[in-house]
Amino acid sequence: MFKLKGVDPLDEKKKEKLSKLIKKGEKFKKRSLERWNNKTSKYNKK
């Protein structure tokens, strides 16, 4: 993964984008999980 040469600025941008995407994905997963839990808890109460 790491390079001995100087870090390529393009690679840095790509890494930033990737980490942002991953964070977004985690947020989305959390949200959908919460929604799913809310739905199931509603059904379980009935």
mmCIF file as Biopython writes it, N, C-alpha, C and O atoms, coordinates in Angstrom:
data_model
#
loop_
_atom_site.group_PDB
_atom_site.id
_atom_site.type_symbol
_atom_site.label_atom_id
_atom_site.label_alt_id
_atom_site.label_comp_id
_atom_site.label_asym_id
_atom_site.label_entity_id
_atom_site.label_seq_id
_atom_site.pdbx_PDB_ins_code
_atom_site.Cartn_x
_atom_site.Cartn_y
_atom_site.Cartn_z
_atom_site.occupancy
_atom_site.B_iso_or_equiv
_atom_site.auth_seq_id
_atom_site.auth_asym_id
_atom_site.pdbx_PDB_model_num
ATOM 1   N N  . MET A ? 1  ? 0.827   -1.207 0.000  1.0 0.0 1  A 1 
ATOM 2   C CA . MET A ? 1  ? 0.000   0.000  0.000  1.0 0.0 1  A 1 
ATOM 3   C C  . MET A ? 1  ? 0.868   1.267  0.000  1.0 0.0 1  A 1 
ATOM 4   O O  . MET A ? 1  ? 0.571   2.226  -0.712 1.0 0.0 1  A 1 
ATOM 5   N N  . PHE A ? 2  ? 1.935   1.263  0.798  1.0 0.0 2  A 1 
ATOM 6   C CA . PHE A ? 2  ? 2.751   2.480  0.918  1.0 0.0 2  A 1 
ATOM 7   C C  . PHE A ? 2  ? 3.817   2.528  -0.163 1.0 0.0 2  A 1 
ATOM 8   O O  . PHE A ? 2  ? 4.273   1.498  -0.660 1.0 0.0 2  A 1 
ATOM 9   N N  . LYS A ? 3  ? 4.204   3.755  -0.518 1.0 0.0 3  A 1 
ATOM 10  C CA . LYS A ? 3  ? 5.241   3.951  -1.541 1.0 0.0 3  A 1 
ATOM 11  C C  . LYS A ? 3  ? 6.484   4.525  -0.880 1.0 0.0 3  A 1 
ATOM 12  O O  . LYS A ? 3  ? 6.392   5.250  0.111  1.0 0.0 3  A 1 
ATOM 13  N N  . LEU A ? 4  ? 7.654   4.194  -1.437 1.0 0.0 4  A 1 
ATOM 14  C CA . LEU A ? 4  ? 8.901   4.765  -0.930 1.0 0.0 4  A 1 
ATOM 15  C C  . LEU A ? 4  ? 9.092   6.172  -1.480 1.0 0.0 4  A 1 
ATOM 16  O O  . LEU A ? 4  ? 9.705   7.023  -0.836 1.0 0.0 4  A 1 
ATOM 17  N N  . LYS A ? 5  ? 8.555   6.411  -2.689 1.0 0.0 5  A 1 
ATOM 18  C CA . LYS A ? 5  ? 8.666   7.740  -3.301 1.0 0.0 5  A 1 
ATOM 19  C C  . LYS A ? 5  ? 7.733   8.714  -2.589 1.0 0.0 5  A 1 
ATOM 20  O O  . LYS A ? 5  ? 6.964   8.344  -1.701 1.0 0.0 5  A 1 
ATOM 21  N N  . GLY A ? 6  ? 7.831   9.983  -3.017 1.0 0.0 6  A 1 
ATOM 22  C CA . GLY A ? 6  ? 6.938   11.006 -2.481 1.0 0.0 6  A 1 
ATOM 23  C C  . GLY A ? 6  ? 5.494   10.635 -2.767 1.0 0.0 6  A 1 
ATOM 24  O O  . GLY A ? 6  ? 5.192   10.008 -3.783 1.0 0.0 6  A 1 
ATOM 25  N N  . VAL A ? 7  ? 4.604   11.028 -1.865 1.0 0.0 7  A 1 
ATOM 26  C CA . VAL A ? 7  ? 3.197   10.665 -2.034 1.0 0.0 7  A 1 
ATOM 27  C C  . VAL A ? 7  ? 2.588   11.456 -3.185 1.0 0.0 7  A 1 
ATOM 28  O O  . VAL A ? 7  ? 2.796   12.663 -3.304 1.0 0.0 7  A 1 
ATOM 29  N N  . ASP A ? 8  ? 1.843   10.765 -4.021 1.0 0.0 8  A 1 
ATOM 30  C CA . ASP A ? 8  ? 1.188   11.405 -5.162 1.0 0.0 8  A 1 
ATOM 31  C C  . ASP A ? 8  ? -0.044  12.171 -4.677 1.0 0.0 8  A 1 
ATOM 32  O O  . ASP A ? 8  ? -0.914  11.582 -4.036 1.0 0.0 8  A 1 
ATOM 33  N N  . PRO A ? 9  ? -0.136  13.466 -4.970 1.0 0.0 9  A 1 
ATOM 34  C CA . PRO A ? 9  ? -1.300  14.248 -4.518 1.0 0.0 9  A 1 
ATOM 35  C C  . PRO A ? 9  ? -2.620  13.674 -5.015 1.0 0.0 9  A 1 
ATOM 36  O O  . PRO A ? 9  ? -3.640  13.748 -4.331 1.0 0.0 9  A 1 
ATOM 37  N N  . LEU A ? 10 ? -2.587  13.097 -6.221 1.0 0.0 10 A 1 
ATOM 38  C CA . LEU A ? 10 ? -3.801  12.488 -6.762 1.0 0.0 10 A 1 
ATOM 39  C C  . LEU A ? 10 ? -4.234  11.330 -5.877 1.0 0.0 10 A 1 
ATOM 40  O O  . LEU A ? 10 ? -5.419  11.163 -5.587 1.0 0.0 10 A 1 
ATOM 41  N N  . ASP A ? 11 ? -3.260  10.535 -5.452 1.0 0.0 11 A 1 
ATOM 42  C CA . ASP A ? 11 ? -3.569  9.409  -4.571 1.0 0.0 11 A 1 
ATOM 43  C C  . ASP A ? 11 ? -4.177  9.908  -3.270 1.0 0.0 11 A 1 
ATOM 44  O O  . ASP A ? 11 ? -5.118  9.312  -2.745 1.0 0.0 11 A 1 
ATOM 45  N N  . GLU A ? 12 ? -3.633  11.009 -2.754 1.0 0.0 12 A 1 
ATOM 46  C CA . GLU A ? 12 ? -4.159  11.567 -1.508 1.0 0.0 12 A 1 
ATOM 47  C C  . GLU A ? 12 ? -5.631  11.936 -1.685 1.0 0.0 12 A 1 
ATOM 48  O O  . GLU A ? 12 ? -6.460  11.639 -0.825 1.0 0.0 12 A 1 
ATOM 49  N N  . LYS A ? 13 ? -5.944  12.580 -2.799 1.0 0.0 13 A 1 
ATOM 50  C CA . LYS A ? 13 ? -7.340  12.970 -3.058 1.0 0.0 13 A 1 
ATOM 51  C C  . LYS A ? 13 ? -8.219  11.733 -3.145 1.0 0.0 13 A 1 
ATOM 52  O O  . LYS A ? 13 ? -9.324  11.702 -2.603 1.0 0.0 13 A 1 
ATOM 53  N N  . LYS A ? 14 ? -7.718  10.718 -3.831 1.0 0.0 14 A 1 
ATOM 54  C CA . LYS A ? 14 ? -8.485  9.477  -3.965 1.0 0.0 14 A 1 
ATOM 55  C C  . LYS A ? 14 ? -8.736  8.872  -2.594 1.0 0.0 14 A 1 
ATOM 56  O O  . LYS A ? 14 ? -9.840  8.413  -2.300 1.0 0.0 14 A 1 
ATOM 57  N N  . LYS A ? 15 ? -7.710  8.875  -1.761 1.0 0.0 15 A 1 
ATOM 58  C CA . LYS A ? 15 ? -7.844  8.308  -0.412 1.0 0.0 15 A 1 
ATOM 59  C C  . LYS A ? 15 ? -8.887  9.083  0.378  1.0 0.0 15 A 1 
ATOM 60  O O  . LYS A ? 15 ? -9.722  8.505  1.074  1.0 0.0 15 A 1 
ATOM 61  N N  . GLU A ? 16 ? -8.820  10.418 0.256  1.0 0.0 16 A 1 
ATOM 62  C CA . GLU A ? 16 ? -9.798  11.258 0.963  1.0 0.0 16 A 1 
ATOM 63  C C  . GLU A ? 16 ? -11.208 10.912 0.511  1.0 0.0 16 A 1 
ATOM 64  O O  . GLU A ? 16 ? -12.109 10.730 1.330  1.0 0.0 16 A 1 
ATOM 65  N N  . LYS A ? 17 ? -11.387 10.824 -0.802 1.0 0.0 17 A 1 
ATOM 66  C CA . LYS A ? 17 ? -12.709 10.497 -1.347 1.0 0.0 17 A 1 
ATOM 67  C C  . LYS A ? 17 ? -13.168 9.153  -0.820 1.0 0.0 17 A 1 
ATOM 68  O O  . LYS A ? 17 ? -14.318 8.990  -0.411 1.0 0.0 17 A 1 
ATOM 69  N N  . LEU A ? 18 ? -12.255 8.188  -0.835 1.0 0.0 18 A 1 
ATOM 70  C CA . LEU A ? 18 ? -12.595 6.837  -0.389 1.0 0.0 18 A 1 
ATOM 71  C C  . LEU A ? 18 ? -13.018 6.851  1.071  1.0 0.0 18 A 1 
ATOM 72  O O  . LEU A ? 18 ? -14.032 6.254  1.434  1.0 0.0 18 A 1 
ATOM 73  N N  . SER A ? 19 ? -12.236 7.538  1.917  1.0 0.0 19 A 1 
ATOM 74  C CA . SER A ? 19 ? -12.566 7.563  3.342  1.0 0.0 19 A 1 
ATOM 75  C C  . SER A ? 19 ? -13.908 8.251  3.565  1.0 0.0 19 A 1 
ATOM 76  O O  . SER A ? 19 ? -14.696 7.837  4.416  1.0 0.0 19 A 1 
ATOM 77  N N  . LYS A ? 20 ? -14.161 9.310  2.790  1.0 0.0 20 A 1 
ATOM 78  C CA . LYS A ? 20 ? -15.455 10.004 2.908  1.0 0.0 20 A 1 
ATOM 79  C C  . LYS A ? 20 ? -16.587 9.064  2.514  1.0 0.0 20 A 1 
ATOM 80  O O  . LYS A ? 20 ? -17.619 8.997  3.183  1.0 0.0 20 A 1 
ATOM 81  N N  . LEU A ? 21 ? -16.377 8.336  1.413  1.0 0.0 21 A 1 
ATOM 82  C CA . LEU A ? 21 ? -17.397 7.394  0.944  1.0 0.0 21 A 1 
ATOM 83  C C  . LEU A ? 21 ? -17.644 6.332  1.998  1.0 0.0 21 A 1 
ATOM 84  O O  . LEU A ? 21 ? -18.787 5.963  2.268  1.0 0.0 21 A 1 
ATOM 85  N N  . ILE A ? 22 ? -16.556 5.840  2.597  1.0 0.0 22 A 1 
ATOM 86  C CA . ILE A ? 22 ? -16.686 4.794  3.618  1.0 0.0 22 A 1 
ATOM 87  C C  . ILE A ? 22 ? -17.475 5.341  4.803  1.0 0.0 22 A 1 
ATOM 88  O O  . ILE A ? 22 ? -18.362 4.672  5.334  1.0 0.0 22 A 1 
ATOM 89  N N  . LYS A ? 23 ? -17.139 6.579  5.216  1.0 0.0 23 A 1 
ATOM 90  C CA . LYS A ? 23 ? -17.859 7.190  6.340  1.0 0.0 23 A 1 
ATOM 91  C C  . LYS A ? 23 ? -19.336 7.337  6.005  1.0 0.0 23 A 1 
ATOM 92  O O  . LYS A ? 23 ? -20.203 7.049  6.831  1.0 0.0 23 A 1 
ATOM 93  N N  . LYS A ? 24 ? -19.617 7.792  4.774  1.0 0.0 24 A 1 
ATOM 94  C CA . LYS A ? 24 ? -21.014 7.936  4.331  1.0 0.0 24 A 1 
ATOM 95  C C  . LYS A ? 24 ? -21.709 6.588  4.413  1.0 0.0 24 A 1 
ATOM 96  O O  . LYS A ? 24 ? -22.833 6.485  4.903  1.0 0.0 24 A 1 
ATOM 97  N N  . GLY A ? 25 ? -21.032 5.562  3.929  1.0 0.0 25 A 1 
ATOM 98  C CA . GLY A ? 25 ? -21.598 4.216  3.951  1.0 0.0 25 A 1 
ATOM 99  C C  . GLY A ? 25 ? -21.914 3.781  5.370  1.0 0.0 25 A 1 
ATOM 100 O O  . GLY A ? 25 ? -22.970 3.201  5.623  1.0 0.0 25 A 1 
ATOM 101 N N  . GLU A ? 26 ? -20.995 4.060  6.309  1.0 0.0 26 A 1 
ATOM 102 C CA . GLU A ? 26 ? -21.224 3.682  7.703  1.0 0.0 26 A 1 
ATOM 103 C C  . GLU A ? 26 ? -22.455 4.405  8.241  1.0 0.0 26 A 1 
ATOM 104 O O  . GLU A ? 26 ? -23.303 3.801  8.898  1.0 0.0 26 A 1 
ATOM 105 N N  . LYS A ? 27 ? -22.544 5.700  7.957  1.0 0.0 27 A 1 
ATOM 106 C CA . LYS A ? 27 ? -23.705 6.480  8.414  1.0 0.0 27 A 1 
ATOM 107 C C  . LYS A ? 27 ? -24.987 5.882  7.857  1.0 0.0 27 A 1 
ATOM 108 O O  . LYS A ? 27 ? -25.967 5.694  8.578  1.0 0.0 27 A 1 
ATOM 109 N N  . PHE A ? 28 ? -24.963 5.584  6.547  1.0 0.0 28 A 1 
ATOM 110 C CA . PHE A ? 28 ? -26.151 5.037  5.895  1.0 0.0 28 A 1 
ATOM 111 C C  . PHE A ? 28 ? -26.529 3.704  6.522  1.0 0.0 28 A 1 
ATOM 112 O O  . PHE A ? 28 ? -27.704 3.445  6.780  1.0 0.0 28 A 1 
ATOM 113 N N  . LYS A ? 29 ? -25.527 2.852  6.770  1.0 0.0 29 A 1 
ATOM 114 C CA . LYS A ? 29 ? -25.783 1.546  7.392  1.0 0.0 29 A 1 
ATOM 115 C C  . LYS A ? 29 ? -26.436 1.752  8.747  1.0 0.0 29 A 1 
ATOM 116 O O  . LYS A ? 29 ? -27.429 1.104  9.078  1.0 0.0 29 A 1 
ATOM 117 N N  . LYS A ? 30 ? -25.864 2.668  9.531  1.0 0.0 30 A 1 
ATOM 118 C CA . LYS A ? 30 ? -26.399 2.933  10.873 1.0 0.0 30 A 1 
ATOM 119 C C  . LYS A ? 30 ? -27.851 3.371  10.781 1.0 0.0 30 A 1 
ATOM 120 O O  . LYS A ? 30 ? -28.719 2.868  11.495 1.0 0.0 30 A 1 
ATOM 121 N N  . ARG A ? 31 ? -28.098 4.335  9.871  1.0 0.0 31 A 1 
ATOM 122 C CA . ARG A ? 31 ? -29.447 4.882  9.733  1.0 0.0 31 A 1 
ATOM 123 C C  . ARG A ? 31 ? -30.440 3.806  9.321  1.0 0.0 31 A 1 
ATOM 124 O O  . ARG A ? 31 ? -31.522 3.691  9.896  1.0 0.0 31 A 1 
ATOM 125 N N  . SER A ? 32 ? -30.060 3.017  8.314  1.0 0.0 32 A 1 
ATOM 126 C CA . SER A ? 32 ? -30.982 1.981  7.833  1.0 0.0 32 A 1 
ATOM 127 C C  . SER A ? 32 ? -31.203 0.940  8.922  1.0 0.0 32 A 1 
ATOM 128 O O  . SER A ? 32 ? -32.304 0.409  9.062  1.0 0.0 32 A 1 
ATOM 129 N N  . LEU A ? 33 ? -30.156 0.645  9.694  1.0 0.0 33 A 1 
ATOM 130 C CA . LEU A ? 33 ? -30.292 -0.317 10.790 1.0 0.0 33 A 1 
ATOM 131 C C  . LEU A ? 33 ? -31.263 0.231  11.829 1.0 0.0 33 A 1 
ATOM 132 O O  . LEU A ? 33 ? -32.135 -0.489 12.315 1.0 0.0 33 A 1 
ATOM 133 N N  . GLU A ? 34 ? -31.105 1.519  12.169 1.0 0.0 34 A 1 
ATOM 134 C CA . GLU A ? 34 ? -32.006 2.137  13.146 1.0 0.0 34 A 1 
ATOM 135 C C  . GLU A ? 34 ? -33.439 2.092  12.647 1.0 0.0 34 A 1 
ATOM 136 O O  . GLU A ? 34 ? -34.360 1.752  13.390 1.0 0.0 34 A 1 
ATOM 137 N N  . ARG A ? 35 ? -33.618 2.443  11.358 1.0 0.0 35 A 1 
ATOM 138 C CA . ARG A ? 35 ? -34.966 2.415  10.770 1.0 0.0 35 A 1 
ATOM 139 C C  . ARG A ? 35 ? -35.542 1.017  10.866 1.0 0.0 35 A 1 
ATOM 140 O O  . ARG A ? 35 ? -36.695 0.838  11.258 1.0 0.0 35 A 1 
ATOM 141 N N  . TRP A ? 36 ? -34.737 0.026  10.507 1.0 0.0 36 A 1 
ATOM 142 C CA . TRP A ? 36 ? -35.198 -1.358 10.517 1.0 0.0 36 A 1 
ATOM 143 C C  . TRP A ? 36 ? -35.578 -1.766 11.940 1.0 0.0 36 A 1 
ATOM 144 O O  . TRP A ? 36 ? -36.596 -2.424 12.155 1.0 0.0 36 A 1 
ATOM 145 N N  . ASN A ? 37 ? -34.748 -1.369 12.909 1.0 0.0 37 A 1 
ATOM 146 C CA . ASN A ? 37 ? -35.035 -1.693 14.306 1.0 0.0 37 A 1 
ATOM 147 C C  . ASN A ? 37 ? -36.333 -1.037 14.751 1.0 0.0 37 A 1 
ATOM 148 O O  . ASN A ? 37 ? -37.133 -1.652 15.458 1.0 0.0 37 A 1 
ATOM 149 N N  . ASN A ? 38 ? -36.547 0.216  14.339 1.0 0.0 38 A 1 
ATOM 150 C CA . ASN A ? 38 ? -37.781 0.917  14.693 1.0 0.0 38 A 1 
ATOM 151 C C  . ASN A ? 38 ? -38.989 0.188  14.119 1.0 0.0 38 A 1 
ATOM 152 O O  . ASN A ? 38 ? -39.987 -0.013 14.811 1.0 0.0 38 A 1 
ATOM 153 N N  . LYS A ? 39 ? -38.895 -0.205 12.859 1.0 0.0 39 A 1 
ATOM 154 C CA . LYS A ? 39 ? -39.997 -0.915 12.212 1.0 0.0 39 A 1 
ATOM 155 C C  . LYS A ? 39 ? -40.292 -2.207 12.952 1.0 0.0 39 A 1 
ATOM 156 O O  . LYS A ? 39 ? -41.448 -2.495 13.262 1.0 0.0 39 A 1 
ATOM 157 N N  . THR A ? 40 ? -39.258 -2.986 13.237 1.0 0.0 40 A 1 
ATOM 158 C CA . THR A ? 40 ? -39.465 -4.286 13.871 1.0 0.0 40 A 1 
ATOM 159 C C  . THR A ? 40 ? -40.005 -4.107 15.284 1.0 0.0 40 A 1 
ATOM 160 O O  . THR A ? 40 ? -40.847 -4.886 15.730 1.0 0.0 40 A 1 
ATOM 161 N N  . SER A ? 41 ? -39.523 -3.074 15.998 1.0 0.0 41 A 1 
ATOM 162 C CA . SER A ? 41 ? -40.016 -2.875 17.361 1.0 0.0 41 A 1 
ATOM 163 C C  . SER A ? 41 ? -41.498 -2.508 17.336 1.0 0.0 41 A 1 
ATOM 164 O O  . SER A ? 41 ? -42.260 -2.925 18.207 1.0 0.0 41 A 1 
ATOM 165 N N  . LYS A ? 42 ? -41.905 -1.721 16.327 1.0 0.0 42 A 1 
ATOM 166 C CA . LYS A ? 42 ? -43.325 -1.362 16.182 1.0 0.0 42 A 1 
ATOM 167 C C  . LYS A ? 42 ? -44.158 -2.622 15.970 1.0 0.0 42 A 1 
ATOM 168 O O  . LYS A ? 42 ? -45.213 -2.798 16.580 1.0 0.0 42 A 1 
ATOM 169 N N  . TYR A ? 43 ? -43.661 -3.496 15.091 1.0 0.0 43 A 1 
ATOM 170 C CA . TYR A ? 43 ? -44.404 -4.721 14.802 1.0 0.0 43 A 1 
ATOM 171 C C  . TYR A ? 43 ? -44.428 -5.633 16.020 1.0 0.0 43 A 1 
ATOM 172 O O  . TYR A ? 43 ? -45.414 -6.326 16.272 1.0 0.0 43 A 1 
ATOM 173 N N  . ASN A ? 44 ? -43.332 -5.624 16.772 1.0 0.0 44 A 1 
ATOM 174 C CA . ASN A ? 44 ? -43.259 -6.504 17.939 1.0 0.0 44 A 1 
ATOM 175 C C  . ASN A ? 44 ? -44.216 -6.044 19.036 1.0 0.0 44 A 1 
ATOM 176 O O  . ASN A ? 44 ? -44.744 -6.861 19.790 1.0 0.0 44 A 1 
ATOM 177 N N  . LYS A ? 45 ? -44.437 -4.727 19.122 1.0 0.0 45 A 1 
ATOM 178 C CA . LYS A ? 45 ? -45.336 -4.205 20.154 1.0 0.0 45 A 1 
ATOM 179 C C  . LYS A ? 45 ? -46.770 -4.636 19.897 1.0 0.0 45 A 1 
ATOM 180 O O  . LYS A ? 45 ? -47.520 -4.905 20.836 1.0 0.0 45 A 1 
ATOM 181 N N  . LYS A ? 46 ? -47.155 -4.703 18.613 1.0 0.0 46 A 1 
ATOM 182 C CA . LYS A ? 46 ? -48.546 -5.044 18.273 1.0 0.0 46 A 1 
ATOM 183 C C  . LYS A ? 46 ? -48.856 -6.487 18.643 1.0 0.0 46 A 1 
ATOM 184 O O  . LYS A ? 46 ? -49.976 -6.951 18.431 1.0 0.0 46 A 1 
#
